Each structure stands twice: as structure tokens, then as C-alpha cells.
Amino acid sequence: MRAALVALLACGAGSSGLAADLLAPLVGPQGAPVPPWYFSGLPRQTKPSTRFDAADVDGVRVLRVESDHAYGNLVHPLPPGTPASPLSWRARVDQAVRGADLTRRSGEDTALRVCALFDMPDTRVPFLERQALHMAETHLGEHLPTATLCYVADTTLSPGTLVVSPYTRRLRGIVIATRSDAWTEERRDLSADFLRAFGDESGQQVPPLLAILVGADTDNTGSHSVAHVDALRLLGR
């Protein structure tokens, strides 16, 4: 989610009777994401926005994510104190990003990202980054995540690779495998993945979640991508 973070730092039912899905559907009866999902882009964004539309794939209505020289996210805020819990979804990338390189600013684009935004105590953030975070919050007038973990579709890095955003260390990603001819399913242990990505700062403590995000961007590479995502679930007790 580079948008809020760059502006930010660049200055269905559960699987058991006791579990509940904490997320509203990505596609509702009218074909649009169900609130509290909302669109989030760059501050004063002038470039095109990533499009989020309903599509029928294999007889199932799912979310289509299309980015053409564009940037954008869907964000689902969560109640204060929401603990990290299993996050699952299924996805397919029908058109990957050409020229993507997640290690460089000029290539940090992805056809699909699913992110968890964590409310890590800002005392755990290195001093200079913490100062930049506070300035960004003052400028934007909102509370910003101190740690964001994204699962990113990429065709150049091996699945499981951990990458740190070239824009900000507040954003780190884990590469996931996707296919264009079939759905792939993901089920992630957010706690374990957070500790892998941010354990060096968090003191091996897992903070609560602020939100879940789905997005795509092709603004750096000036390319075009298409992905589909379905059955996004965050299971809580």
C-alpha cells in the first residue's frame, strides 16, 4: 500500500461454529464492495485509479482488480484491538506487471497485493522513521499504520521471498505464487508472518490490526495488469 505509506512516510461464515469472518464481502449484491470497504489512493492523486469491479469467473462472482498506469487500494478498517488471526483468500493473476522489480522504486508494482496493517507502538519504530511518520500524520490528519505486511504477486522473485519496500521500511512484503489459468489459494498465519517481517523491531510481540487492504498498481512501470480475488476472510473469535 504505497499510497498512504509513501505520502505517509515519504516526506461468508468461518470454518467453525466459534469463528466469525471479520471482513465484509468484496463483492456485494450490487457488484460493489460492501462497506466498510472504501477506496484509498494517493493524496491529491492525478494518475488513474486502479479499478475494482465485479466479474464472473468460472461461474462465480468475484472481484476484478485492473490497473492501467494506475494506483489504488480497497481498505477495510477493523475495530480497535483486533488481534492478528488467520487470513485466507484465493486469487489468479490474468495479466502480470511487465518490468516489475519490487526492490527498486521504478519497478515496485504488483498486479495484486493483500495487506495487513498493524498498530505497532511507535516507540518500536526507529527514531528517524518515527519522526517522518509523525510529520505525515500531522499533514494528513489521520492515524497511520506503523507496520504494513503485504502479500504480493510477482513473477520474478521466488514465492516466500521477503522484500522491504524501496519507499519505506514501514512496508514489507512476502511474495506469493499466482497463476493465470487457475485459482491459487492462500491461508496465512498473520502472527508468524509479522514476526518474520517485523520481529526485529517489535520485540517479538504481535500488535493488533488496524485494517486489511487489497490493491494493485502499475504507475511506476507504466504497464497494465489484471487480477481476480475471492473468498477473502479474516477469522476471529
PAVO-129048 format. One record per residue: residue number from 1; x, y, z of N, C-alpha, C in turn; residue in one letter. Coordinates in Angstrom, 1 decimal. Layout:
residues N
<NUM, <X, Y, Z>, <X, Y, Z>, <X, Y, Z>, a>
...
This chain:
residues 237
<1, <0.8, -1.2, 0.0>, <0.0, 0.0, 0.0>, <0.9, 1.2, 0.0>, m>
<2, <1.5, 1.5, -1.0>, <2.5, 2.6, -1.1>, <1.8, 3.9, -0.9>, r>
<3, <0.5, 4.1, -1.3>, <-0.1, 5.4, -1.3>, <0.0, 6.1, 0.1>, a>
<4, <-0.9, 5.6, 1.0>, <-0.8, 6.3, 2.3>, <0.6, 6.2, 2.9>, a>
<5, <1.3, 5.1, 2.6>, <2.6, 4.9, 3.2>, <3.7, 5.8, 2.6>, l>
<6, <3.6, 6.1, 1.3>, <4.6, 6.9, 0.7>, <4.3, 8.3, 1.1>, v>
<7, <3.0, 8.8, 0.9>, <2.7, 10.1, 1.4>, <3.0, 10.1, 2.8>, a>
<8, <2.6, 9.0, 3.4>, <2.8, 8.7, 4.8>, <4.2, 8.9, 5.3>, l>
<9, <5.1, 8.2, 4.6>, <6.5, 8.2, 5.1>, <7.5, 8.8, 4.1>, l>
<10, <7.0, 9.1, 2.9>, <8.0, 9.7, 2.1>, <8.0, 11.2, 2.5>, a>
<11, <7.7, 12.1, 3.0>, <8.1, 13.5, 3.5>, <9.1, 13.2, 4.3>, c>
<12, <-18.6, -14.3, 4.4>, <-19.0, -15.7, 4.4>, <-18.9, -16.2, 5.8>, g>
<13, <-19.1, -17.1, 6.3>, <-19.0, -17.7, 7.6>, <-17.7, -18.3, 7.8>, a>
<14, <-17.3, -18.5, 9.1>, <-16.0, -19.0, 9.4>, <-15.9, -20.5, 9.2>, g>
<15, <-14.8, -21.1, 9.6>, <-14.6, -22.5, 9.4>, <-15.1, -23.3, 10.5>, s>
<16, <-15.6, -22.7, 11.6>, <-16.1, -23.5, 12.7>, <-17.2, -22.6, 13.3>, s>
<17, <-18.0, -23.3, 14.2>, <-19.1, -22.6, 14.8>, <-18.7, -21.4, 15.7>, g>
<18, <-17.4, -21.5, 16.2>, <-16.9, -20.4, 17.1>, <-16.2, -19.3, 16.3>, l>
<19, <-15.9, -19.5, 15.1>, <-15.1, -18.5, 14.3>, <-16.1, -17.6, 13.5>, a>
<20, <-15.7, -16.4, 13.3>, <-16.6, -15.5, 12.5>, <-15.7, -14.7, 11.6>, a>
<21, <-16.2, -14.5, 10.4>, <-15.4, -13.7, 9.4>, <-15.5, -12.2, 9.7>, d>
<22, <-14.4, -11.6, 9.9>, <-14.4, -10.2, 10.3>, <-14.5, -9.2, 9.2>, l>
<23, <-14.5, -9.7, 7.9>, <-14.5, -8.8, 6.8>, <-15.8, -8.9, 6.0>, l>
<24, <-16.2, -7.7, 5.6>, <-17.4, -7.6, 4.7>, <-17.1, -8.2, 3.3>, a>
<25, <-18.0, -8.6, 2.5>, <-17.8, -9.2, 1.2>, <-17.1, -8.2, 0.3>, p>
<26, <-16.2, -8.7, -0.5>, <-15.5, -7.9, -1.5>, <-16.5, -7.5, -2.7>, l>
<27, <-17.5, -8.4, -2.9>, <-18.5, -8.1, -3.9>, <-19.8, -8.3, -3.3>, v>
<28, <-20.6, -7.3, -3.3>, <-22.0, -7.3, -2.8>, <-23.0, -7.6, -3.9>, g>
<29, <-24.3, -7.6, -3.5>, <-25.4, -7.8, -4.4>, <-25.4, -6.8, -5.6>, p>
<30, <-24.9, -5.6, -5.4>, <-24.9, -4.6, -6.5>, <-23.6, -4.6, -7.3>, q>
<31, <-22.7, -5.6, -6.9>, <-21.5, -5.7, -7.7>, <-20.3, -4.9, -7.1>, g>
<32, <-20.6, -4.1, -6.0>, <-19.5, -3.3, -5.4>, <-19.2, -3.9, -4.1>, a>
<33, <-17.9, -3.6, -3.6>, <-17.5, -4.0, -2.3>, <-18.5, -3.5, -1.2>, p>
<34, <-18.7, -4.2, -0.2>, <-19.7, -3.9, 0.8>, <-19.0, -3.1, 1.9>, v>
<35, <-19.5, -1.9, 2.3>, <-18.9, -1.1, 3.4>, <-18.7, -2.0, 4.6>, p>
<36, <-17.6, -1.8, 5.4>, <-16.8, -0.6, 5.4>, <-15.7, -0.6, 4.4>, p>
<37, <-15.6, -1.5, 3.4>, <-14.6, -1.3, 2.4>, <-14.7, 0.1, 1.7>, w>
<38, <-13.6, 0.7, 1.5>, <-13.6, 2.0, 0.8>, <-12.3, 2.1, 0.0>, y>
<39, <-12.4, 3.0, -1.0>, <-11.2, 3.2, -1.9>, <-10.3, 4.2, -1.3>, f>
<40, <-9.0, 3.9, -1.5>, <-7.9, 4.8, -1.0>, <-6.8, 4.9, -2.0>, s>
<41, <-6.5, 6.1, -2.4>, <-5.5, 6.4, -3.4>, <-4.4, 7.3, -2.8>, g>
<42, <-3.6, 7.9, -3.6>, <-2.5, 8.8, -3.2>, <-3.1, 10.1, -2.9>, l>
<43, <-2.6, 10.9, -1.9>, <-3.1, 12.2, -1.7>, <-2.9, 13.1, -2.9>, p>
<44, <-4.0, 13.8, -3.3>, <-4.0, 14.7, -4.5>, <-3.6, 13.9, -5.7>, r>
<45, <-4.1, 12.6, -5.8>, <-3.8, 11.8, -6.9>, <-4.2, 12.3, -8.2>, q>
<46, <-3.3, 12.4, -9.2>, <-3.7, 12.8, -10.6>, <-3.6, 11.7, -11.6>, t>
<47, <-2.9, 10.6, -11.2>, <-2.8, 9.5, -12.1>, <-4.1, 8.6, -12.0>, k>
<48, <-4.3, 7.8, -13.0>, <-5.6, 6.9, -13.0>, <-5.6, 6.1, -11.7>, p>
<49, <-6.8, 5.7, -11.3>, <-7.1, 4.9, -10.2>, <-7.2, 3.4, -10.6>, s>
<50, <-6.7, 2.5, -9.8>, <-6.9, 1.1, -10.0>, <-8.4, 0.8, -9.9>, t>
<51, <-8.9, 0.0, -10.8>, <-10.4, -0.3, -10.9>, <-10.7, -1.6, -10.1>, r>
<52, <-11.8, -1.5, -9.4>, <-12.3, -2.7, -8.6>, <-13.7, -2.9, -9.1>, f>
<53, <-13.9, -4.0, -9.8>, <-15.3, -4.3, -10.4>, <-15.6, -5.8, -10.1>, d>
<54, <-16.9, -6.0, -10.2>, <-17.4, -7.4, -10.1>, <-17.2, -8.1, -11.4>, a>
<55, <-16.8, -9.4, -11.4>, <-16.7, -10.2, -12.7>, <-17.1, -11.6, -12.4>, a>
<56, <-17.6, -12.2, -13.4>, <-18.0, -13.7, -13.3>, <-16.9, -14.5, -13.9>, d>
<57, <-16.2, -15.3, -13.0>, <-15.1, -16.2, -13.4>, <-15.5, -17.6, -13.0>, v>
<58, <-15.5, -18.5, -14.0>, <-15.8, -19.9, -13.6>, <-17.2, -20.0, -12.9>, d>
<59, <-18.1, -19.2, -13.3>, <-19.5, -19.2, -12.7>, <-19.6, -18.6, -11.4>, g>
<60, <-18.5, -17.9, -10.9>, <-18.6, -17.3, -9.6>, <-18.3, -15.8, -9.7>, v>
<61, <-19.1, -15.0, -9.0>, <-18.9, -13.6, -9.0>, <-17.8, -13.2, -8.0>, r>
<62, <-16.7, -12.6, -8.6>, <-15.5, -12.3, -7.8>, <-15.1, -10.8, -8.1>, v>
<63, <-14.1, -10.4, -7.4>, <-13.6, -9.1, -7.5>, <-12.5, -9.0, -8.6>, l>
<64, <-12.7, -8.2, -9.6>, <-11.7, -8.0, -10.7>, <-10.9, -6.7, -10.3>, r>
<65, <-9.6, -6.9, -10.3>, <-8.7, -5.8, -10.0>, <-7.8, -5.4, -11.2>, v>
<66, <-8.1, -4.3, -11.8>, <-7.4, -3.9, -13.0>, <-6.7, -2.6, -12.9>, e>
<67, <-5.4, -2.6, -13.2>, <-4.6, -1.4, -13.1>, <-3.9, -1.1, -14.4>, s>
<68, <-4.1, 0.1, -14.9>, <-3.5, 0.6, -16.2>, <-2.8, 1.9, -16.0>, d>
<69, <-1.5, 1.9, -15.8>, <-0.7, 3.1, -15.4>, <-1.3, 3.7, -14.1>, h>
<70, <-1.8, 2.9, -13.2>, <-2.7, 3.4, -12.2>, <-2.2, 2.9, -10.8>, a>
<71, <-2.9, 3.5, -9.8>, <-2.7, 3.2, -8.4>, <-4.0, 3.2, -7.6>, y>
<72, <-4.1, 2.3, -6.6>, <-5.3, 2.3, -5.8>, <-5.5, 1.1, -4.9>, g>
<73, <-6.2, 1.3, -3.8>, <-6.5, 0.2, -2.9>, <-7.9, 0.2, -2.4>, n>
<74, <-8.3, -1.0, -2.0>, <-9.6, -1.0, -1.1>, <-9.1, -1.3, 0.3>, l>
<75, <-9.7, -0.6, 1.2>, <-9.3, -0.8, 2.6>, <-10.5, -1.1, 3.5>, v>
<76, <-10.3, -2.1, 4.4>, <-11.3, -2.5, 5.3>, <-10.9, -2.2, 6.7>, h>
<77, <-11.3, -1.1, 7.4>, <-10.9, -0.9, 8.8>, <-11.4, -1.9, 9.7>, p>
<78, <-10.7, -2.1, 10.8>, <-11.1, -3.1, 11.8>, <-11.3, -2.5, 13.2>, l>
<79, <-12.1, -3.1, 14.0>, <-12.3, -2.5, 15.4>, <-11.0, -2.4, 16.1>, p>
<80, <-10.8, -1.4, 17.0>, <-9.6, -1.3, 17.8>, <-9.3, -2.5, 18.6>, p>
<81, <-8.0, -2.9, 18.6>, <-7.6, -4.1, 19.3>, <-7.8, -5.4, 18.6>, g>
<82, <-8.2, -5.4, 17.3>, <-8.4, -6.7, 16.6>, <-7.1, -7.5, 16.5>, t>
<83, <-7.1, -8.7, 17.1>, <-5.8, -9.4, 17.1>, <-5.6, -10.0, 15.7>, p>
<84, <-4.3, -10.3, 15.4>, <-3.9, -10.9, 14.2>, <-4.4, -12.4, 14.2>, a>
<85, <-5.1, -12.8, 13.1>, <-5.7, -14.1, 13.1>, <-5.5, -14.7, 11.7>, s>
<86, <-5.9, -15.9, 11.4>, <-5.7, -16.4, 10.1>, <-6.4, -15.6, 9.0>, p>
<87, <-5.7, -15.4, 7.9>, <-6.2, -14.6, 6.8>, <-6.1, -15.5, 5.5>, l>
<88, <-7.2, -15.7, 4.8>, <-7.2, -16.6, 3.7>, <-7.9, -15.9, 2.5>, s>
<89, <-7.6, -16.3, 1.3>, <-8.2, -15.9, 0.1>, <-7.8, -16.8, -1.1>, w>
<90, <-8.4, -16.6, -2.2>, <-8.0, -17.2, -3.4>, <-7.9, -16.2, -4.5>, r>
<91, <-6.9, -16.4, -5.4>, <-6.6, -15.3, -6.4>, <-6.1, -16.0, -7.7>, a>
<92, <-6.1, -15.2, -8.8>, <-5.5, -15.5, -10.0>, <-5.1, -14.2, -10.7>, r>
<93, <-3.9, -14.2, -11.3>, <-3.4, -13.0, -12.0>, <-3.4, -13.3, -13.5>, v>
<94, <-4.4, -12.7, -14.2>, <-4.6, -13.0, -15.6>, <-3.6, -12.2, -16.5>, d>
<95, <-3.1, -11.1, -16.0>, <-2.1, -10.3, -16.7>, <-1.1, -9.7, -15.6>, q>
<96, <0.1, -10.2, -15.6>, <1.1, -9.7, -14.6>, <1.7, -8.4, -15.1>, a>
<97, <2.4, -7.8, -14.2>, <3.0, -6.5, -14.4>, <4.3, -6.7, -15.2>, v>
<98, <4.5, -6.1, -16.3>, <5.7, -6.1, -17.1>, <6.8, -5.2, -16.5>, r>
<99, <8.0, -5.7, -16.4>, <9.0, -4.9, -15.9>, <9.0, -4.6, -14.4>, g>
<100, <8.3, -5.4, -13.6>, <8.2, -5.2, -12.2>, <9.5, -5.6, -11.5>, a>
<101, <9.9, -4.8, -10.5>, <11.1, -5.1, -9.7>, <10.8, -4.6, -8.3>, d>
<102, <10.3, -5.4, -7.4>, <9.9, -4.9, -6.1>, <11.0, -4.3, -5.3>, l>
<103, <12.3, -4.5, -5.7>, <13.4, -4.0, -4.9>, <13.8, -2.6, -5.4>, t>
<104, <13.2, -2.0, -6.4>, <13.5, -0.7, -6.9>, <12.3, 0.2, -7.0>, r>
<105, <12.4, 1.4, -6.8>, <11.2, 2.3, -6.9>, <10.6, 2.3, -8.3>, r>
<106, <11.5, 2.3, -9.3>, <11.0, 2.3, -10.7>, <10.2, 1.1, -11.1>, s>
<107, <10.3, 0.0, -10.3>, <9.6, -1.2, -10.6>, <8.7, -1.8, -9.6>, g>
<108, <8.5, -1.0, -8.5>, <7.7, -1.5, -7.4>, <6.2, -1.5, -7.7>, e>
<109, <5.8, -2.4, -8.6>, <4.4, -2.5, -9.0>, <4.0, -4.0, -8.8>, d>
<110, <2.7, -4.2, -8.6>, <2.2, -5.6, -8.5>, <0.8, -5.6, -9.0>, t>
<111, <0.4, -6.8, -9.6>, <-1.0, -7.0, -10.1>, <-1.9, -7.2, -8.9>, a>
<112, <-1.4, -7.6, -7.8>, <-2.3, -7.9, -6.7>, <-1.5, -7.9, -5.4>, l>
<113, <-2.0, -7.2, -4.4>, <-1.4, -7.3, -3.0>, <-2.6, -7.4, -2.0>, r>
<114, <-2.4, -8.2, -1.0>, <-3.3, -8.3, 0.1>, <-2.5, -8.0, 1.3>, v>
<115, <-2.9, -6.9, 2.0>, <-2.1, -6.4, 3.1>, <-2.8, -6.4, 4.5>, c>
<116, <-2.0, -6.6, 5.5>, <-2.5, -6.4, 6.9>, <-1.7, -5.2, 7.5>, a>
<117, <-2.5, -4.2, 8.0>, <-2.0, -3.0, 8.6>, <-2.0, -3.2, 10.1>, l>
<118, <-0.8, -3.1, 10.7>, <-0.6, -3.3, 12.1>, <-0.4, -2.0, 12.9>, f>
<119, <-0.9, -2.0, 14.1>, <-0.8, -0.8, 15.0>, <0.4, -1.1, 16.0>, d>
<120, <1.6, -1.2, 15.5>, <2.7, -1.4, 16.3>, <3.1, -0.1, 17.1>, m>
<121, <3.4, -0.2, 18.4>, <3.7, 1.0, 19.1>, <4.8, 1.8, 18.4>, p>
<122, <4.6, 3.1, 18.3>, <5.6, 3.9, 17.5>, <6.9, 4.0, 18.3>, d>
<123, <7.0, 3.6, 19.5>, <8.2, 3.6, 20.2>, <9.1, 2.5, 19.7>, t>
<124, <8.5, 1.5, 19.0>, <9.3, 0.4, 18.4>, <9.9, 0.8, 17.0>, r>
<125, <9.4, 2.0, 16.5>, <9.9, 2.4, 15.1>, <11.2, 3.2, 15.3>, v>
<126, <12.2, 2.9, 14.5>, <13.4, 3.7, 14.6>, <13.2, 5.2, 14.5>, p>
<127, <14.0, 6.0, 15.2>, <13.8, 7.4, 15.5>, <13.4, 8.2, 14.3>, f>
<128, <14.3, 8.1, 13.2>, <14.1, 9.0, 12.1>, <12.8, 8.6, 11.3>, l>
<129, <12.5, 7.3, 11.3>, <11.3, 6.9, 10.6>, <10.1, 7.3, 11.5>, e>
<130, <10.2, 7.3, 12.8>, <9.1, 7.7, 13.7>, <8.8, 9.2, 13.5>, r>
<131, <9.9, 10.0, 13.3>, <9.7, 11.4, 13.1>, <9.0, 11.7, 11.8>, q>
<132, <9.4, 10.9, 10.7>, <8.7, 11.1, 9.5>, <7.2, 10.6, 9.5>, a>
<133, <7.0, 9.6, 10.3>, <5.6, 9.1, 10.5>, <4.8, 10.2, 11.2>, l>
<134, <5.3, 10.8, 12.2>, <4.5, 11.8, 12.9>, <4.3, 13.0, 12.0>, h>
<135, <5.2, 13.4, 11.2>, <5.0, 14.5, 10.3>, <3.9, 14.2, 9.3>, m>
<136, <4.0, 13.0, 8.8>, <3.0, 12.6, 7.8>, <1.6, 12.5, 8.4>, a>
<137, <1.5, 12.1, 9.7>, <0.2, 12.1, 10.4>, <-0.4, 13.5, 10.6>, e>
<138, <0.5, 14.4, 10.9>, <0.1, 15.8, 11.1>, <-0.4, 16.4, 9.7>, t>
<139, <0.3, 16.0, 8.7>, <0.0, 16.6, 7.4>, <-1.4, 16.0, 6.9>, h>
<140, <-1.5, 14.7, 7.1>, <-2.7, 14.0, 6.6>, <-3.9, 14.1, 7.5>, l>
<141, <-3.6, 14.4, 8.8>, <-4.7, 14.4, 9.8>, <-5.3, 13.1, 10.1>, g>
<142, <-4.5, 12.0, 10.1>, <-5.1, 10.7, 10.4>, <-4.0, 9.8, 11.0>, e>
<143, <-4.5, 8.8, 11.7>, <-3.5, 7.8, 12.3>, <-3.1, 6.9, 11.2>, h>
<144, <-1.8, 6.6, 11.1>, <-1.3, 5.8, 10.1>, <-0.6, 4.5, 10.7>, l>
<145, <-0.6, 3.4, 9.9>, <0.0, 2.2, 10.4>, <1.5, 2.3, 10.6>, p>
<146, <2.0, 1.8, 11.6>, <3.4, 1.8, 11.8>, <4.1, 0.6, 11.2>, t>
<147, <3.3, -0.4, 10.8>, <3.9, -1.6, 10.1>, <2.8, -2.2, 9.2>, a>
<148, <3.2, -2.3, 8.0>, <2.2, -2.9, 7.0>, <2.9, -4.1, 6.3>, t>
<149, <2.2, -5.3, 6.4>, <2.7, -6.5, 5.8>, <1.8, -6.9, 4.6>, l>
<150, <2.4, -7.0, 3.4>, <1.7, -7.3, 2.2>, <2.1, -8.6, 1.6>, c>
<151, <1.1, -9.3, 1.1>, <1.4, -10.5, 0.3>, <1.3, -10.0, -1.2>, y>
<152, <2.3, -10.1, -2.0>, <2.4, -9.5, -3.3>, <2.6, -10.5, -4.4>, v>
<153, <1.8, -10.4, -5.5>, <2.0, -11.2, -6.6>, <3.2, -10.7, -7.4>, a>
<154, <4.1, -11.6, -7.8>, <5.3, -11.2, -8.5>, <5.8, -12.4, -9.3>, d>
<155, <6.3, -12.2, -10.5>, <6.8, -13.2, -11.4>, <8.3, -13.4, -11.4>, t>
<156, <9.0, -12.5, -10.8>, <10.5, -12.5, -10.8>, <11.1, -13.1, -9.6>, t>
<157, <10.5, -12.9, -8.4>, <11.0, -13.4, -7.2>, <10.4, -14.7, -6.8>, l>
<158, <11.1, -15.5, -6.1>, <10.5, -16.8, -5.6>, <9.5, -16.6, -4.6>, s>
<159, <8.4, -17.4, -4.6>, <7.4, -17.4, -3.6>, <8.0, -17.5, -2.2>, p>
<160, <7.6, -16.7, -1.2>, <8.1, -16.7, 0.1>, <9.2, -15.7, 0.3>, g>
<161, <9.7, -15.1, -0.7>, <10.8, -14.1, -0.6>, <10.2, -12.9, 0.2>, t>
<162, <11.0, -12.4, 1.2>, <10.7, -11.3, 1.9>, <11.3, -10.0, 1.3>, l>
<163, <10.5, -9.0, 1.0>, <11.1, -7.8, 0.4>, <10.7, -6.6, 1.3>, v>
<164, <11.6, -5.6, 1.3>, <11.3, -4.4, 2.0>, <11.1, -3.3, 0.9>, v>
<165, <10.0, -2.5, 1.1>, <9.7, -1.5, 0.1>, <10.9, -0.5, -0.1>, s>
<166, <11.2, -0.2, -1.3>, <12.3, 0.8, -1.5>, <11.8, 2.2, -1.2>, p>
<167, <10.5, 2.4, -0.9>, <10.0, 3.7, -0.5>, <10.0, 3.8, 1.0>, y>
<168, <9.7, 2.8, 1.8>, <9.7, 2.9, 3.2>, <9.8, 1.5, 3.9>, t>
<169, <10.6, 1.5, 4.9>, <10.7, 0.3, 5.7>, <9.5, 0.0, 6.5>, r>
<170, <8.5, 0.9, 6.5>, <7.3, 0.6, 7.2>, <6.4, -0.4, 6.4>, r>
<171, <6.8, -0.7, 5.2>, <6.1, -1.6, 4.3>, <7.0, -2.7, 3.9>, l>
<172, <6.6, -3.9, 4.2>, <7.4, -5.1, 3.9>, <6.4, -6.1, 3.3>, r>
<173, <7.0, -7.0, 2.4>, <6.1, -7.9, 1.7>, <6.7, -9.3, 1.6>, g>
<174, <5.7, -10.2, 1.4>, <6.1, -11.6, 1.1>, <5.5, -12.0, -0.2>, i>
<175, <6.3, -12.5, -1.1>, <5.9, -12.8, -2.4>, <5.0, -14.1, -2.4>, v>
<176, <3.9, -14.1, -3.1>, <3.0, -15.2, -3.2>, <3.0, -15.7, -4.7>, i>
<177, <2.7, -17.0, -4.9>, <2.6, -17.6, -6.2>, <1.2, -17.4, -6.7>, a>
<178, <1.0, -17.0, -8.0>, <-0.3, -17.0, -8.6>, <-0.2, -17.6, -10.0>, t>
<179, <-1.3, -17.9, -10.6>, <-1.4, -18.5, -11.9>, <-2.4, -17.7, -12.7>, r>
<180, <-2.3, -17.8, -14.1>, <-3.3, -17.1, -14.9>, <-4.4, -18.1, -15.4>, s>
<181, <-4.1, -19.4, -15.2>, <-5.0, -20.4, -15.8>, <-5.8, -21.1, -14.7>, d>
<182, <-5.6, -20.8, -13.4>, <-6.3, -21.4, -12.3>, <-6.2, -20.6, -11.1>, a>
<183, <-7.1, -20.8, -10.2>, <-7.0, -20.1, -8.9>, <-6.0, -20.8, -8.0>, w>
<184, <-5.3, -19.9, -7.2>, <-4.4, -20.4, -6.1>, <-5.0, -20.0, -4.8>, t>
<185, <-4.9, -20.8, -3.8>, <-5.4, -20.5, -2.5>, <-4.3, -20.2, -1.5>, e>
<186, <-4.6, -19.2, -0.7>, <-3.6, -18.8, 0.3>, <-4.3, -18.8, 1.7>, e>
<187, <-3.6, -19.3, 2.7>, <-4.0, -19.2, 4.1>, <-2.8, -18.8, 4.9>, r>
<188, <-2.8, -17.6, 5.5>, <-1.6, -17.1, 6.1>, <-1.8, -16.9, 7.6>, r>
<189, <-0.7, -17.3, 8.3>, <-0.7, -17.0, 9.8>, <-0.1, -15.6, 9.9>, d>
<190, <-1.0, -14.6, 10.2>, <-0.5, -13.3, 10.2>, <0.5, -13.0, 11.3>, l>
<191, <0.3, -13.7, 12.4>, <1.3, -13.5, 13.6>, <2.7, -14.0, 13.2>, s>
<192, <2.8, -15.2, 12.6>, <4.1, -15.7, 12.3>, <4.7, -14.9, 11.2>, a>
<193, <3.9, -14.5, 10.2>, <4.5, -13.7, 9.1>, <4.9, -12.3, 9.6>, d>
<194, <4.1, -11.7, 10.5>, <4.5, -10.4, 11.1>, <5.9, -10.5, 11.8>, f>
<195, <6.0, -11.5, 12.6>, <7.3, -11.7, 13.3>, <8.4, -11.9, 12.4>, l>
<196, <8.2, -12.6, 11.3>, <9.3, -12.8, 10.3>, <9.6, -11.4, 9.7>, r>
<197, <8.7, -10.6, 9.4>, <8.9, -9.3, 8.7>, <9.4, -8.2, 9.6>, a>
<198, <8.7, -8.1, 10.8>, <9.0, -7.0, 11.7>, <9.5, -7.4, 13.1>, f>
<199, <9.8, -8.7, 13.3>, <10.2, -9.1, 14.6>, <11.4, -8.4, 15.1>, g>
<200, <12.3, -8.0, 14.2>, <13.5, -7.3, 14.6>, <13.2, -5.9, 15.3>, d>
<201, <12.0, -5.4, 15.0>, <11.6, -4.1, 15.7>, <10.6, -4.3, 16.8>, e>
<202, <9.8, -5.3, 16.7>, <8.6, -5.4, 17.6>, <8.9, -6.1, 18.9>, s>
<203, <10.2, -6.6, 19.1>, <10.5, -7.3, 20.3>, <9.7, -8.6, 20.4>, g>
<204, <9.5, -9.2, 19.2>, <8.8, -10.5, 19.0>, <7.3, -10.4, 19.6>, q>
<205, <6.8, -9.2, 19.6>, <5.4, -9.1, 20.0>, <4.5, -8.7, 18.8>, q>
<206, <3.3, -9.3, 18.7>, <2.5, -9.1, 17.6>, <1.4, -8.0, 18.0>, v>
<207, <1.4, -6.8, 17.4>, <0.4, -5.8, 17.7>, <-0.9, -6.1, 17.1>, p>
<208, <-2.0, -5.4, 17.5>, <-3.3, -5.5, 16.9>, <-3.3, -5.0, 15.4>, p>
<209, <-4.4, -5.4, 14.7>, <-4.6, -5.0, 13.4>, <-5.4, -3.7, 13.3>, l>
<210, <-5.1, -2.9, 12.3>, <-5.8, -1.7, 12.0>, <-6.8, -1.9, 10.9>, l>
<211, <-6.4, -2.6, 9.9>, <-7.2, -2.8, 8.6>, <-6.6, -3.9, 7.8>, a>
<212, <-7.4, -4.3, 6.8>, <-7.0, -5.2, 5.7>, <-7.1, -4.4, 4.4>, i>
<213, <-6.2, -4.7, 3.5>, <-6.2, -3.9, 2.2>, <-6.0, -4.9, 1.1>, l>
<214, <-6.7, -4.5, -0.1>, <-6.5, -5.2, -1.3>, <-6.1, -4.1, -2.4>, v>
<215, <-5.1, -4.3, -3.2>, <-4.8, -3.3, -4.1>, <-3.9, -3.8, -5.3>, g>
<216, <-3.6, -2.9, -6.2>, <-2.7, -3.2, -7.3>, <-2.2, -1.8, -7.8>, a>
<217, <-1.0, -1.8, -8.4>, <-0.5, -0.6, -9.0>, <0.5, -0.9, -10.1>, d>
<218, <0.4, 0.0, -11.2>, <1.3, -0.2, -12.3>, <1.8, 1.2, -12.7>, t>
<219, <1.8, 2.1, -11.8>, <2.2, 3.5, -12.1>, <3.7, 3.7, -12.3>, d>
<220, <4.5, 2.9, -11.6>, <5.9, 3.0, -11.8>, <6.4, 2.4, -13.1>, n>
<221, <5.9, 1.3, -13.5>, <6.3, 0.6, -14.7>, <5.5, 1.1, -16.0>, t>
<222, <4.4, 1.8, -15.7>, <3.6, 2.3, -16.8>, <3.0, 1.1, -17.6>, g>
<223, <2.5, 0.1, -16.9>, <2.0, -1.1, -17.5>, <0.6, -1.3, -17.2>, s>
<224, <0.1, -2.5, -17.5>, <-1.3, -2.9, -17.4>, <-1.4, -4.3, -16.7>, h>
<225, <-2.2, -4.4, -15.7>, <-2.4, -5.7, -15.1>, <-3.8, -6.0, -14.8>, s>
<226, <-4.1, -7.3, -14.7>, <-5.5, -7.8, -14.4>, <-5.4, -9.0, -13.4>, v>
<227, <-6.1, -8.9, -12.3>, <-6.1, -10.0, -11.3>, <-7.6, -10.2, -10.8>, a>
<228, <-7.8, -11.3, -10.2>, <-9.1, -11.6, -9.6>, <-8.9, -12.1, -8.2>, h>
<229, <-9.7, -11.7, -7.3>, <-9.6, -12.2, -5.9>, <-11.0, -12.5, -5.3>, v>
<230, <-11.0, -13.6, -4.5>, <-12.3, -14.0, -4.0>, <-12.1, -14.7, -2.6>, d>
<231, <-13.2, -14.8, -1.9>, <-13.2, -15.5, -0.6>, <-12.1, -15.0, 0.4>, a>
<232, <-12.0, -13.7, 0.5>, <-11.1, -13.1, 1.4>, <-11.7, -13.1, 2.8>, l>
<233, <-11.0, -13.8, 3.8>, <-11.6, -14.0, 5.1>, <-10.5, -13.8, 6.2>, r>
<234, <-10.9, -13.1, 7.2>, <-10.1, -12.9, 8.4>, <-10.9, -13.5, 9.5>, l>
<235, <-10.5, -14.6, 10.1>, <-11.3, -15.3, 11.1>, <-10.9, -14.9, 12.5>, l>
<236, <-11.9, -14.5, 13.2>, <-11.7, -14.1, 14.6>, <-12.6, -14.8, 15.5>, g>
<237, <-12.4, -14.7, 16.8>, <-13.2, -15.4, 17.8>, <-14.2, -14.4, 18.5>, r>
